[in-house]
Amino acid sequence: MNKVLQREFRVAFHRRSQPVWFRLVKYTVLTTLVYIFWHSTTFWGLFALAVVGGVGLHLFYRYKTNAWTRSYGRGLFRWDYDRVFGDNPNQ
């Protein structure tokens, strides 16, 4: 289990797994949506839906990339193992 968590954190926090502009946009959109819907009666329902969708997408990509060890996808949401970890396997 420890190796699985180490690999997940390695992928999540690697500087090349997501471009900086994508992280900025992602967290700006999330913060804005929380600010807008915080006092809404549907906030927790939307929050639960986002969590379920995010976990589902994560598990799908993890399955398709063989636990982040194989490239998968096209375009903006492509996971390119060689680009991220190809230069140094100990990163």
PDB file of N, CA, C and O in Angstrom:
ATOM      1  N   MET A   1       0.820  -1.196   0.000  1.00  0.00           N
ATOM      2  CA  MET A   1       0.000   0.000   0.000  1.00  0.00           C
ATOM      3  C   MET A   1       0.870   1.269   0.000  1.00  0.00           C
ATOM      4  O   MET A   1       0.518   2.273  -0.619  1.00  0.00           O
ATOM      5  N   ASN A   2       2.000   1.207   0.697  1.00  0.00           N
ATOM      6  CA  ASN A   2       2.878   2.362   0.780  1.00  0.00           C
ATOM      7  C   ASN A   2       3.426   2.743  -0.595  1.00  0.00           C
ATOM      8  O   ASN A   2       3.517   3.929  -0.913  1.00  0.00           O
ATOM      9  N   LYS A   3       3.792   1.754  -1.414  1.00  0.00           N
ATOM     10  CA  LYS A   3       4.308   2.050  -2.752  1.00  0.00           C
ATOM     11  C   LYS A   3       3.235   2.671  -3.629  1.00  0.00           C
ATOM     12  O   LYS A   3       3.528   3.545  -4.444  1.00  0.00           O
ATOM     13  N   VAL A   4       2.000   2.229  -3.471  1.00  0.00           N
ATOM     14  CA  VAL A   4       0.889   2.799  -4.245  1.00  0.00           C
ATOM     15  C   VAL A   4       0.727   4.271  -3.896  1.00  0.00           C
ATOM     16  O   VAL A   4       0.604   5.109  -4.789  1.00  0.00           O
ATOM     17  N   LEU A   5       0.725   4.593  -2.617  1.00  0.00           N
ATOM     18  CA  LEU A   5       0.588   5.995  -2.194  1.00  0.00           C
ATOM     19  C   LEU A   5       1.773   6.835  -2.643  1.00  0.00           C
ATOM     20  O   LEU A   5       1.598   7.986  -3.042  1.00  0.00           O
ATOM     21  N   GLN A   6       2.983   6.272  -2.582  1.00  0.00           N
ATOM     22  CA  GLN A   6       4.154   7.013  -3.042  1.00  0.00           C
ATOM     23  C   GLN A   6       4.040   7.337  -4.527  1.00  0.00           C
ATOM     24  O   GLN A   6       4.372   8.446  -4.946  1.00  0.00           O
ATOM     25  N   ARG A   7       3.572   6.377  -5.327  1.00  0.00           N
ATOM     26  CA  ARG A   7       3.424   6.609  -6.762  1.00  0.00           C
ATOM     27  C   ARG A   7       2.345   7.660  -7.019  1.00  0.00           C
ATOM     28  O   ARG A   7       2.523   8.527  -7.875  1.00  0.00           O
ATOM     29  N   GLU A   8       1.237   7.595  -6.294  1.00  0.00           N
ATOM     30  CA  GLU A   8       0.165   8.578  -6.470  1.00  0.00           C
ATOM     31  C   GLU A   8       0.669   9.984  -6.161  1.00  0.00           C
ATOM     32  O   GLU A   8       0.407  10.913  -6.924  1.00  0.00           O
ATOM     33  N   PHE A   9       1.385  10.151  -5.061  1.00  0.00           N
ATOM     34  CA  PHE A   9       1.909  11.464  -4.703  1.00  0.00           C
ATOM     35  C   PHE A   9       2.986  11.917  -5.681  1.00  0.00           C
ATOM     36  O   PHE A   9       3.096  13.105  -5.985  1.00  0.00           O
ATOM     37  N   ARG A  10       3.774  10.975  -6.167  1.00  0.00           N
ATOM     38  CA  ARG A  10       4.812  11.311  -7.150  1.00  0.00           C
ATOM     39  C   ARG A  10       4.184  11.898  -8.402  1.00  0.00           C
ATOM     40  O   ARG A  10       4.661  12.902  -8.931  1.00  0.00           O
ATOM     41  N   VAL A  11       3.120  11.277  -8.871  1.00  0.00           N
ATOM     42  CA  VAL A  11       2.436  11.766 -10.071  1.00  0.00           C
ATOM     43  C   VAL A  11       1.721  13.082  -9.769  1.00  0.00           C
ATOM     44  O   VAL A  11       1.808  14.028 -10.553  1.00  0.00           O
ATOM     45  N   ALA A  12       1.026  13.149  -8.657  1.00  0.00           N
ATOM     46  CA  ALA A  12       0.221  14.334  -8.340  1.00  0.00           C
ATOM     47  C   ALA A  12       1.068  15.589  -8.168  1.00  0.00           C
ATOM     48  O   ALA A  12       0.645  16.673  -8.569  1.00  0.00           O
ATOM     49  N   PHE A  13       2.234  15.465  -7.592  1.00  0.00           N
ATOM     50  CA  PHE A  13       3.016  16.651  -7.261  1.00  0.00           C
ATOM     51  C   PHE A  13       4.249  16.852  -8.129  1.00  0.00           C
ATOM     52  O   PHE A  13       5.059  17.740  -7.861  1.00  0.00           O
ATOM     53  N   HIS A  14       4.395  16.044  -9.155  1.00  0.00           N
ATOM     54  CA  HIS A  14       5.533  16.236 -10.058  1.00  0.00           C
ATOM     55  C   HIS A  14       5.332  17.526 -10.855  1.00  0.00           C
ATOM     56  O   HIS A  14       4.217  17.822 -11.282  1.00  0.00           O
ATOM     57  N   ARG A  15       6.381  18.274 -11.051  1.00  0.00           N
ATOM     58  CA  ARG A  15       6.256  19.591 -11.684  1.00  0.00           C
ATOM     59  C   ARG A  15       5.824  19.523 -13.142  1.00  0.00           C
ATOM     60  O   ARG A  15       5.350  20.523 -13.681  1.00  0.00           O
ATOM     61  N   ARG A  16       5.974  18.372 -13.800  1.00  0.00           N
ATOM     62  CA  ARG A  16       5.595  18.271 -15.197  1.00  0.00           C
ATOM     63  C   ARG A  16       4.346  17.425 -15.435  1.00  0.00           C
ATOM     64  O   ARG A  16       3.988  17.194 -16.590  1.00  0.00           O
ATOM     65  N   SER A  17       3.681  16.962 -14.400  1.00  0.00           N
ATOM     66  CA  SER A  17       2.482  16.159 -14.624  1.00  0.00           C
ATOM     67  C   SER A  17       1.301  17.028 -15.060  1.00  0.00           C
ATOM     68  O   SER A  17       0.416  16.548 -15.769  1.00  0.00           O
ATOM     69  N   GLN A  18       1.273  18.279 -14.653  1.00  0.00           N
ATOM     70  CA  GLN A  18       0.283  19.254 -15.126  1.00  0.00           C
ATOM     71  C   GLN A  18       0.997  20.582 -15.335  1.00  0.00           C
ATOM     72  O   GLN A  18       1.815  20.979 -14.505  1.00  0.00           O
ATOM     73  N   PRO A  19       0.699  21.275 -16.435  1.00  0.00           N
ATOM     74  CA  PRO A  19       1.321  22.584 -16.637  1.00  0.00           C
ATOM     75  C   PRO A  19       0.875  23.576 -15.551  1.00  0.00           C
ATOM     76  O   PRO A  19      -0.214  23.451 -14.989  1.00  0.00           O
ATOM     77  N   VAL A  20       1.715  24.534 -15.277  1.00  0.00           N
ATOM     78  CA  VAL A  20       1.411  25.535 -14.251  1.00  0.00           C
ATOM     79  C   VAL A  20       0.126  26.289 -14.593  1.00  0.00           C
ATOM     80  O   VAL A  20      -0.694  26.536 -13.709  1.00  0.00           O
ATOM     81  N   TRP A  21      -0.061  26.660 -15.869  1.00  0.00           N
ATOM     82  CA  TRP A  21      -1.261  27.403 -16.259  1.00  0.00           C
ATOM     83  C   TRP A  21      -2.512  26.574 -15.980  1.00  0.00           C
ATOM     84  O   TRP A  21      -3.539  27.130 -15.592  1.00  0.00           O
ATOM     85  N   PHE A  22      -2.445  25.256 -16.171  1.00  0.00           N
ATOM     86  CA  PHE A  22      -3.602  24.406 -15.932  1.00  0.00           C
ATOM     87  C   PHE A  22      -3.930  24.356 -14.441  1.00  0.00           C
ATOM     88  O   PHE A  22      -5.100  24.399 -14.061  1.00  0.00           O
ATOM     89  N   ARG A  23      -2.907  24.265 -13.600  1.00  0.00           N
ATOM     90  CA  ARG A  23      -3.134  24.263 -12.152  1.00  0.00           C
ATOM     91  C   ARG A  23      -3.744  25.578 -11.688  1.00  0.00           C
ATOM     92  O   ARG A  23      -4.654  25.588 -10.860  1.00  0.00           O
ATOM     93  N   LEU A  24      -3.239  26.696 -12.228  1.00  0.00           N
ATOM     94  CA  LEU A  24      -3.795  27.999 -11.849  1.00  0.00           C
ATOM     95  C   LEU A  24      -5.265  28.115 -12.244  1.00  0.00           C
ATOM     96  O   LEU A  24      -6.094  28.559 -11.449  1.00  0.00           O
ATOM     97  N   VAL A  25      -5.580  27.718 -13.463  1.00  0.00           N
ATOM     98  CA  VAL A  25      -6.971  27.778 -13.926  1.00  0.00           C
ATOM     99  C   VAL A  25      -7.839  26.853 -13.087  1.00  0.00           C
ATOM    100  O   VAL A  25      -8.932  27.241 -12.674  1.00  0.00           O
ATOM    101  N   LYS A  26      -7.372  25.644 -12.830  1.00  0.00           N
ATOM    102  CA  LYS A  26      -8.137  24.661 -12.067  1.00  0.00           C
ATOM    103  C   LYS A  26      -8.485  25.191 -10.673  1.00  0.00           C
ATOM    104  O   LYS A  26      -9.645  25.150 -10.263  1.00  0.00           O
ATOM    105  N   TYR A  27      -7.488  25.684  -9.951  1.00  0.00           N
ATOM    106  CA  TYR A  27      -7.751  26.153  -8.593  1.00  0.00           C
ATOM    107  C   TYR A  27      -8.512  27.470  -8.568  1.00  0.00           C
ATOM    108  O   TYR A  27      -9.247  27.730  -7.615  1.00  0.00           O
ATOM    109  N   THR A  28      -8.357  28.300  -9.581  1.00  0.00           N
ATOM    110  CA  THR A  28      -9.148  29.529  -9.669  1.00  0.00           C
ATOM    111  C   THR A  28     -10.621  29.195  -9.887  1.00  0.00           C
ATOM    112  O   THR A  28     -11.492  29.774  -9.238  1.00  0.00           O
ATOM    113  N   VAL A  29     -10.902  28.267 -10.794  1.00  0.00           N
ATOM    114  CA  VAL A  29     -12.285  27.859 -11.055  1.00  0.00           C
ATOM    115  C   VAL A  29     -12.890  27.212  -9.816  1.00  0.00           C
ATOM    116  O   VAL A  29     -14.025  27.522  -9.455  1.00  0.00           O
ATOM    117  N   LEU A  30     -12.152  26.318  -9.157  1.00  0.00           N
ATOM    118  CA  LEU A  30     -12.675  25.670  -7.949  1.00  0.00           C
ATOM    119  C   LEU A  30     -12.972  26.684  -6.845  1.00  0.00           C
ATOM    120  O   LEU A  30     -14.020  26.619  -6.202  1.00  0.00           O
ATOM    121  N   THR A  31     -12.048  27.617  -6.627  1.00  0.00           N
ATOM    122  CA  THR A  31     -12.256  28.630  -5.592  1.00  0.00           C
ATOM    123  C   THR A  31     -13.460  29.514  -5.920  1.00  0.00           C
ATOM    124  O   THR A  31     -14.254  29.840  -5.037  1.00  0.00           O
ATOM    125  N   THR A  32     -13.592  29.896  -7.177  1.00  0.00           N
ATOM    126  CA  THR A  32     -14.726  30.723  -7.593  1.00  0.00           C
ATOM    127  C   THR A  32     -16.047  29.990  -7.412  1.00  0.00           C
ATOM    128  O   THR A  32     -17.017  30.574  -6.931  1.00  0.00           O
ATOM    129  N   LEU A  33     -16.094  28.720  -7.790  1.00  0.00           N
ATOM    130  CA  LEU A  33     -17.328  27.943  -7.639  1.00  0.00           C
ATOM    131  C   LEU A  33     -17.701  27.763  -6.174  1.00  0.00           C
ATOM    132  O   LEU A  33     -18.876  27.857  -5.819  1.00  0.00           O
ATOM    133  N   VAL A  34     -16.720  27.506  -5.325  1.00  0.00           N
ATOM    134  CA  VAL A  34     -17.006  27.382  -3.886  1.00  0.00           C
ATOM    135  C   VAL A  34     -17.529  28.708  -3.346  1.00  0.00           C
ATOM    136  O   VAL A  34     -18.479  28.723  -2.563  1.00  0.00           O
ATOM    137  N   TYR A  35     -16.927  29.813  -3.750  1.00  0.00           N
ATOM    138  CA  TYR A  35     -17.379  31.132  -3.299  1.00  0.00           C
ATOM    139  C   TYR A  35     -18.814  31.408  -3.730  1.00  0.00           C
ATOM    140  O   TYR A  35     -19.613  31.930  -2.953  1.00  0.00           O
ATOM    141  N   ILE A  36     -19.139  31.053  -4.977  1.00  0.00           N
ATOM    142  CA  ILE A  36     -20.480  31.316  -5.511  1.00  0.00           C
ATOM    143  C   ILE A  36     -21.533  30.439  -4.847  1.00  0.00           C
ATOM    144  O   ILE A  36     -22.607  30.923  -4.492  1.00  0.00           O
ATOM    145  N   PHE A  37     -21.237  29.159  -4.678  1.00  0.00           N
ATOM    146  CA  PHE A  37     -22.240  28.210  -4.206  1.00  0.00           C
ATOM    147  C   PHE A  37     -22.196  27.926  -2.714  1.00  0.00           C
ATOM    148  O   PHE A  37     -22.979  27.104  -2.239  1.00  0.00           O
ATOM    149  N   TRP A  38     -21.320  28.566  -1.956  1.00  0.00           N
ATOM    150  CA  TRP A  38     -21.144  28.251  -0.540  1.00  0.00           C
ATOM    151  C   TRP A  38     -22.451  28.319   0.254  1.00  0.00           C
ATOM    152  O   TRP A  38     -22.721  27.431   1.063  1.00  0.00           O
ATOM    153  N   HIS A  39     -23.252  29.336   0.041  1.00  0.00           N
ATOM    154  CA  HIS A  39     -24.490  29.490   0.808  1.00  0.00           C
ATOM    155  C   HIS A  39     -25.702  28.921   0.082  1.00  0.00           C
ATOM    156  O   HIS A  39     -26.837  29.122   0.514  1.00  0.00           O
ATOM    157  N   SER A  40     -25.473  28.227  -0.996  1.00  0.00           N
ATOM    158  CA  SER A  40     -26.556  27.623  -1.759  1.00  0.00           C
ATOM    159  C   SER A  40     -27.019  26.331  -1.084  1.00  0.00           C
ATOM    160  O   SER A  40     -26.239  25.648  -0.421  1.00  0.00           O
ATOM    161  N   THR A  41     -28.288  26.012  -1.264  1.00  0.00           N
ATOM    162  CA  THR A  41     -28.816  24.766  -0.709  1.00  0.00           C
ATOM    163  C   THR A  41     -28.299  23.540  -1.462  1.00  0.00           C
ATOM    164  O   THR A  41     -28.381  22.419  -0.959  1.00  0.00           O
ATOM    165  N   THR A  42     -27.775  23.751  -2.653  1.00  0.00           N
ATOM    166  CA  THR A  42     -27.277  22.631  -3.456  1.00  0.00           C
ATOM    167  C   THR A  42     -25.767  22.454  -3.362  1.00  0.00           C
ATOM    168  O   THR A  42     -25.198  21.625  -4.072  1.00  0.00           O
ATOM    169  N   PHE A  43     -25.109  23.227  -2.491  1.00  0.00           N
ATOM    170  CA  PHE A  43     -23.646  23.173  -2.416  1.00  0.00           C
ATOM    171  C   PHE A  43     -23.130  21.765  -2.145  1.00  0.00           C
ATOM    172  O   PHE A  43     -22.271  21.270  -2.875  1.00  0.00           O
ATOM    173  N   TRP A  44     -23.642  21.117  -1.104  1.00  0.00           N
ATOM    174  CA  TRP A  44     -23.107  19.807  -0.731  1.00  0.00           C
ATOM    175  C   TRP A  44     -23.425  18.748  -1.778  1.00  0.00           C
ATOM    176  O   TRP A  44     -22.644  17.815  -1.963  1.00  0.00           O
ATOM    177  N   GLY A  45     -24.545  18.873  -2.458  1.00  0.00           N
ATOM    178  CA  GLY A  45     -24.857  17.952  -3.544  1.00  0.00           C
ATOM    179  C   GLY A  45     -23.893  18.120  -4.704  1.00  0.00           C
ATOM    180  O   GLY A  45     -23.405  17.135  -5.258  1.00  0.00           O
ATOM    181  N   LEU A  46     -23.615  19.363  -5.074  1.00  0.00           N
ATOM    182  CA  LEU A  46     -22.650  19.630  -6.137  1.00  0.00           C
ATOM    183  C   LEU A  46     -21.241  19.209  -5.725  1.00  0.00           C
ATOM    184  O   LEU A  46     -20.474  18.692  -6.537  1.00  0.00           O
ATOM    185  N   PHE A  47     -20.917  19.434  -4.474  1.00  0.00           N
ATOM    186  CA  PHE A  47     -19.611  19.033  -3.965  1.00  0.00           C
ATOM    187  C   PHE A  47     -19.445  17.517  -4.035  1.00  0.00           C
ATOM    188  O   PHE A  47     -18.408  17.025  -4.478  1.00  0.00           O
ATOM    189  N   ALA A  48     -20.462  16.779  -3.599  1.00  0.00           N
ATOM    190  CA  ALA A  48     -20.421  15.313  -3.650  1.00  0.00           C
ATOM    191  C   ALA A  48     -20.315  14.823  -5.089  1.00  0.00           C
ATOM    192  O   ALA A  48     -19.569  13.887  -5.377  1.00  0.00           O
ATOM    193  N   LEU A  49     -21.060  15.453  -5.988  1.00  0.00           N
ATOM    194  CA  LEU A  49     -21.007  15.082  -7.407  1.00  0.00           C
ATOM    195  C   LEU A  49     -19.605  15.327  -7.974  1.00  0.00           C
ATOM    196  O   LEU A  49     -19.097  14.504  -8.736  1.00  0.00           O
ATOM    197  N   ALA A  50     -18.986  16.434  -7.614  1.00  0.00           N
ATOM    198  CA  ALA A  50     -17.631  16.737  -8.085  1.00  0.00           C
ATOM    199  C   ALA A  50     -16.619  15.733  -7.533  1.00  0.00           C
ATOM    200  O   ALA A  50     -15.717  15.302  -8.250  1.00  0.00           O
ATOM    201  N   VAL A  51     -16.767  15.363  -6.268  1.00  0.00           N
ATOM    202  CA  VAL A  51     -15.846  14.391  -5.670  1.00  0.00           C
ATOM    203  C   VAL A  51     -15.989  13.030  -6.345  1.00  0.00           C
ATOM    204  O   VAL A  51     -14.988  12.400  -6.687  1.00  0.00           O
ATOM    205  N   VAL A  52     -17.222  12.575  -6.537  1.00  0.00           N
ATOM    206  CA  VAL A  52     -17.459  11.279  -7.190  1.00  0.00           C
ATOM    207  C   VAL A  52     -16.925  11.307  -8.626  1.00  0.00           C
ATOM    208  O   VAL A  52     -16.289  10.352  -9.072  1.00  0.00           O
ATOM    209  N   GLY A  53     -17.183  12.394  -9.343  1.00  0.00           N
ATOM    210  CA  GLY A  53     -16.674  12.514 -10.710  1.00  0.00           C
ATOM    211  C   GLY A  53     -15.162  12.550 -10.758  1.00  0.00           C
ATOM    212  O   GLY A  53     -14.559  11.920 -11.626  1.00  0.00           O
ATOM    213  N   GLY A  54     -14.537  13.270  -9.847  1.00  0.00           N
ATOM    214  CA  GLY A  54     -13.079  13.360  -9.807  1.00  0.00           C
ATOM    215  C   GLY A  54     -12.429  12.025  -9.474  1.00  0.00           C
ATOM    216  O   GLY A  54     -11.438  11.639 -10.094  1.00  0.00           O
ATOM    217  N   VAL A  55     -12.985  11.325  -8.502  1.00  0.00           N
ATOM    218  CA  VAL A  55     -12.442  10.011  -8.144  1.00  0.00           C
ATOM    219  C   VAL A  55     -12.648   9.029  -9.295  1.00  0.00           C
ATOM    220  O   VAL A  55     -11.767   8.222  -9.592  1.00  0.00           O
ATOM    221  N   GLY A  56     -13.807   9.098  -9.939  1.00  0.00           N
ATOM    222  CA  GLY A  56     -14.070   8.226 -11.081  1.00  0.00           C
ATOM    223  C   GLY A  56     -13.098   8.478 -12.221  1.00  0.00           C
ATOM    224  O   GLY A  56     -12.565   7.532 -12.800  1.00  0.00           O
ATOM    225  N   LEU A  57     -12.863   9.734 -12.549  1.00  0.00           N
ATOM    226  CA  LEU A  57     -11.916  10.077 -13.610  1.00  0.00           C
ATOM    227  C   LEU A  57     -10.499   9.646 -13.236  1.00  0.00           C
ATOM    228  O   LEU A  57      -9.757   9.146 -14.081  1.00  0.00           O
ATOM    229  N   HIS A  58     -10.128   9.840 -11.981  1.00  0.00           N
ATOM    230  CA  HIS A  58      -8.816   9.418 -11.504  1.00  0.00           C
ATOM    231  C   HIS A  58      -8.636   7.912 -11.667  1.00  0.00           C
ATOM    232  O   HIS A  58      -7.615   7.458 -12.184  1.00  0.00           O
ATOM    233  N   LEU A  59      -9.622   7.143 -11.229  1.00  0.00           N
ATOM    234  CA  LEU A  59      -9.528   5.688 -11.328  1.00  0.00           C
ATOM    235  C   LEU A  59      -9.510   5.224 -12.780  1.00  0.00           C
ATOM    236  O   LEU A  59      -8.813   4.265 -13.115  1.00  0.00           O
ATOM    237  N   PHE A  60     -10.270   5.896 -13.647  1.00  0.00           N
ATOM    238  CA  PHE A  60     -10.274   5.553 -15.065  1.00  0.00           C
ATOM    239  C   PHE A  60      -8.895   5.766 -15.673  1.00  0.00           C
ATOM    240  O   PHE A  60      -8.376   4.889 -16.364  1.00  0.00           O
ATOM    241  N   TYR A  61      -8.302   6.929 -15.419  1.00  0.00           N
ATOM    242  CA  TYR A  61      -6.969   7.200 -15.960  1.00  0.00           C
ATOM    243  C   TYR A  61      -5.927   6.272 -15.352  1.00  0.00           C
ATOM    244  O   TYR A  61      -5.007   5.835 -16.044  1.00  0.00           O
ATOM    245  N   ARG A  62      -6.059   5.972 -14.089  1.00  0.00           N
ATOM    246  CA  ARG A  62      -5.120   5.052 -13.450  1.00  0.00           C
ATOM    247  C   ARG A  62      -5.209   3.668 -14.083  1.00  0.00           C
ATOM    248  O   ARG A  62      -4.189   3.010 -14.287  1.00  0.00           O
ATOM    249  N   TYR A  63      -6.417   3.230 -14.393  1.00  0.00           N
ATOM    250  CA  TYR A  63      -6.621   1.945 -15.058  1.00  0.00           C
ATOM    251  C   TYR A  63      -6.036   1.958 -16.471  1.00  0.00           C
ATOM    252  O   TYR A  63      -5.327   1.028 -16.854  1.00  0.00           O
ATOM    253  N   LYS A  64      -6.329   3.008 -17.249  1.00  0.00           N
ATOM    254  CA  LYS A  64      -5.872   3.076 -18.635  1.00  0.00           C
ATOM    255  C   LYS A  64      -4.357   3.260 -18.748  1.00  0.00           C
ATOM    256  O   LYS A  64      -3.770   2.874 -19.758  1.00  0.00           O
ATOM    257  N   THR A  65      -3.722   3.836 -17.744  1.00  0.00           N
ATOM    258  CA  THR A  65      -2.278   4.049 -17.793  1.00  0.00           C
ATOM    259  C   THR A  65      -1.515   2.982 -17.022  1.00  0.00           C
ATOM    260  O   THR A  65      -0.309   3.105 -16.809  1.00  0.00           O
ATOM    261  N   ASN A  66      -2.217   1.937 -16.606  1.00  0.00           N
ATOM    262  CA  ASN A  66      -1.590   0.853 -15.840  1.00  0.00           C
ATOM    263  C   ASN A  66      -0.868   1.418 -14.616  1.00  0.00           C
ATOM    264  O   ASN A  66       0.336   1.228 -14.447  1.00  0.00           O
ATOM    265  N   ALA A  67      -1.612   2.104 -13.784  1.00  0.00           N
ATOM    266  CA  ALA A  67      -1.105   2.729 -12.550  1.00  0.00           C
ATOM    267  C   ALA A  67      -0.013   3.753 -12.846  1.00  0.00           C
ATOM    268  O   ALA A  67       1.035   3.758 -12.200  1.00  0.00           O
ATOM    269  N   TRP A  68      -0.262   4.606 -13.812  1.00  0.00           N
ATOM    270  CA  TRP A  68       0.601   5.728 -14.195  1.00  0.00           C
ATOM    271  C   TRP A  68       1.925   5.283 -14.796  1.00  0.00           C
ATOM    272  O   TRP A  68       2.882   6.057 -14.770  1.00  0.00           O
ATOM    273  N   THR A  69       2.027   4.076 -15.335  1.00  0.00           N
ATOM    274  CA  THR A  69       3.291   3.608 -15.897  1.00  0.00           C
ATOM    275  C   THR A  69       3.249   3.495 -17.419  1.00  0.00           C
ATOM    276  O   THR A  69       4.202   3.000 -18.021  1.00  0.00           O
ATOM    277  N   ARG A  70       2.170   3.942 -18.050  1.00  0.00           N
ATOM    278  CA  ARG A  70       2.030   3.857 -19.507  1.00  0.00           C
ATOM    279  C   ARG A  70       1.307   5.115 -19.998  1.00  0.00           C
ATOM    280  O   ARG A  70       0.398   5.610 -19.333  1.00  0.00           O
ATOM    281  N   SER A  71       1.707   5.622 -21.146  1.00  0.00           N
ATOM    282  CA  SER A  71       1.070   6.815 -21.714  1.00  0.00           C
ATOM    283  C   SER A  71      -0.334   6.483 -22.197  1.00  0.00           C
ATOM    284  O   SER A  71      -0.613   5.355 -22.603  1.00  0.00           O
ATOM    285  N   TYR A  72      -1.228   7.493 -22.149  1.00  0.00           N
ATOM    286  CA  TYR A  72      -2.604   7.306 -22.597  1.00  0.00           C
ATOM    287  C   TYR A  72      -3.219   8.665 -22.917  1.00  0.00           C
ATOM    288  O   TYR A  72      -2.909   9.666 -22.271  1.00  0.00           O
ATOM    289  N   GLY A  73      -4.094   8.688 -23.923  1.00  0.00           N
ATOM    290  CA  GLY A  73      -4.892   9.867 -24.220  1.00  0.00           C
ATOM    291  C   GLY A  73      -4.345  10.703 -25.356  1.00  0.00           C
ATOM    292  O   GLY A  73      -3.290  10.418 -25.922  1.00  0.00           O
ATOM    293  N   ARG A  74      -5.103  11.752 -25.674  1.00  0.00           N
ATOM    294  CA  ARG A  74      -4.730  12.684 -26.733  1.00  0.00           C
ATOM    295  C   ARG A  74      -5.052  14.103 -26.286  1.00  0.00           C
ATOM    296  O   ARG A  74      -5.903  14.324 -25.425  1.00  0.00           O
ATOM    297  N   GLY A  75      -4.365  15.040 -26.878  1.00  0.00           N
ATOM    298  CA  GLY A  75      -4.684  16.443 -26.657  1.00  0.00           C
ATOM    299  C   GLY A  75      -4.357  16.929 -25.257  1.00  0.00           C
ATOM    300  O   GLY A  75      -3.351  16.535 -24.668  1.00  0.00           O
ATOM    301  N   LEU A  76      -5.214  17.782 -24.737  1.00  0.00           N
ATOM    302  CA  LEU A  76      -4.995  18.448 -23.459  1.00  0.00           C
ATOM    303  C   LEU A  76      -4.901  17.479 -22.292  1.00  0.00           C
ATOM    304  O   LEU A  76      -4.123  17.710 -21.367  1.00  0.00           O
ATOM    305  N   PHE A  77      -5.672  16.404 -22.311  1.00  0.00           N
ATOM    306  CA  PHE A  77      -5.722  15.497 -21.167  1.00  0.00           C
ATOM    307  C   PHE A  77      -4.872  14.246 -21.361  1.00  0.00           C
ATOM    308  O   PHE A  77      -5.155  13.200 -20.777  1.00  0.00           O
ATOM    309  N   ARG A  78      -3.843  14.357 -22.173  1.00  0.00           N
ATOM    310  CA  ARG A  78      -2.948  13.229 -22.426  1.00  0.00           C
ATOM    311  C   ARG A  78      -2.011  13.032 -21.239  1.00  0.00           C
ATOM    312  O   ARG A  78      -1.435  13.987 -20.718  1.00  0.00           O
ATOM    313  N   TRP A  79      -1.870  11.783 -20.825  1.00  0.00           N
ATOM    314  CA  TRP A  79      -0.859  11.436 -19.831  1.00  0.00           C
ATOM    315  C   TRP A  79       0.316  10.844 -20.592  1.00  0.00           C
ATOM    316  O   TRP A  79       0.203   9.760 -21.165  1.00  0.00           O
ATOM    317  N   ASP A  80       1.429  11.540 -20.602  1.00  0.00           N
ATOM    318  CA  ASP A  80       2.609  11.119 -21.350  1.00  0.00           C
ATOM    319  C   ASP A  80       3.697  10.731 -20.353  1.00  0.00           C
ATOM    320  O   ASP A  80       4.431  11.580 -19.847  1.00  0.00           O
ATOM    321  N   TYR A  81       3.781   9.451 -20.087  1.00  0.00           N
ATOM    322  CA  TYR A  81       4.730   8.953 -19.085  1.00  0.00           C
ATOM    323  C   TYR A  81       6.166   9.346 -19.418  1.00  0.00           C
ATOM    324  O   TYR A  81       6.910   9.776 -18.537  1.00  0.00           O
ATOM    325  N   ASP A  82       6.563   9.202 -20.688  1.00  0.00           N
ATOM    326  CA  ASP A  82       7.932   9.511 -21.076  1.00  0.00           C
ATOM    327  C   ASP A  82       8.274  10.982 -20.882  1.00  0.00           C
ATOM    328  O   ASP A  82       9.400  11.313 -20.511  1.00  0.00           O
ATOM    329  N   ARG A  83       7.314  11.867 -21.128  1.00  0.00           N
ATOM    330  CA  ARG A  83       7.565  13.294 -20.937  1.00  0.00           C
ATOM    331  C   ARG A  83       7.732  13.617 -19.455  1.00  0.00           C
ATOM    332  O   ARG A  83       8.567  14.442 -19.086  1.00  0.00           O
ATOM    333  N   VAL A  84       6.943  12.972 -18.616  1.00  0.00           N
ATOM    334  CA  VAL A  84       6.973  13.296 -17.197  1.00  0.00           C
ATOM    335  C   VAL A  84       8.100  12.588 -16.467  1.00  0.00           C
ATOM    336  O   VAL A  84       8.827  13.217 -15.699  1.00  0.00           O
ATOM    337  N   PHE A  85       8.259  11.286 -16.693  1.00  0.00           N
ATOM    338  CA  PHE A  85       9.230  10.525 -15.913  1.00  0.00           C
ATOM    339  C   PHE A  85      10.321   9.886 -16.739  1.00  0.00           C
ATOM    340  O   PHE A  85      11.138   9.147 -16.188  1.00  0.00           O
ATOM    341  N   GLY A  86      10.375  10.134 -18.037  1.00  0.00           N
ATOM    342  CA  GLY A  86      11.334   9.453 -18.893  1.00  0.00           C
ATOM    343  C   GLY A  86      12.775   9.828 -18.671  1.00  0.00           C
ATOM    344  O   GLY A  86      13.666   9.021 -18.936  1.00  0.00           O
ATOM    345  N   ASP A  87      13.037  11.050 -18.184  1.00  0.00           N
ATOM    346  CA  ASP A  87      14.419  11.489 -18.062  1.00  0.00           C
ATOM    347  C   ASP A  87      15.126  10.915 -16.837  1.00  0.00           C
ATOM    348  O   ASP A  87      16.330  10.665 -16.883  1.00  0.00           O
ATOM    349  N   ASN A  88      14.395  10.704 -15.748  1.00  0.00           N
ATOM    350  CA  ASN A  88      15.000  10.201 -14.514  1.00  0.00           C
ATOM    351  C   ASN A  88      13.984   9.353 -13.769  1.00  0.00           C
ATOM    352  O   ASN A  88      13.045   9.908 -13.199  1.00  0.00           O
ATOM    353  N   PRO A  89      14.126   8.043 -13.748  1.00  0.00           N
ATOM    354  CA  PRO A  89      13.132   7.200 -13.090  1.00  0.00           C
ATOM    355  C   PRO A  89      13.097   7.371 -11.577  1.00  0.00           C
ATOM    356  O   PRO A  89      12.176   6.859 -10.940  1.00  0.00           O
ATOM    357  N   ASN A  90      14.045   8.058 -10.982  1.00  0.00           N
ATOM    358  CA  ASN A  90      14.059   8.242  -9.529  1.00  0.00           C
ATOM    359  C   ASN A  90      13.471   9.566  -9.070  1.00  0.00           C
ATOM    360  O   ASN A  90      13.633   9.940  -7.909  1.00  0.00           O
ATOM    361  N   GLN A  91      12.797  10.277  -9.953  1.00  0.00           N
ATOM    362  CA  GLN A  91      12.210  11.562  -9.552  1.00  0.00           C
ATOM    363  C   GLN A  91      11.011  11.344  -8.680  1.00  0.00           C
ATOM    364  O   GLN A  91      10.381  12.307  -8.243  1.00  0.00           O
TER     365      GLN A  91
END
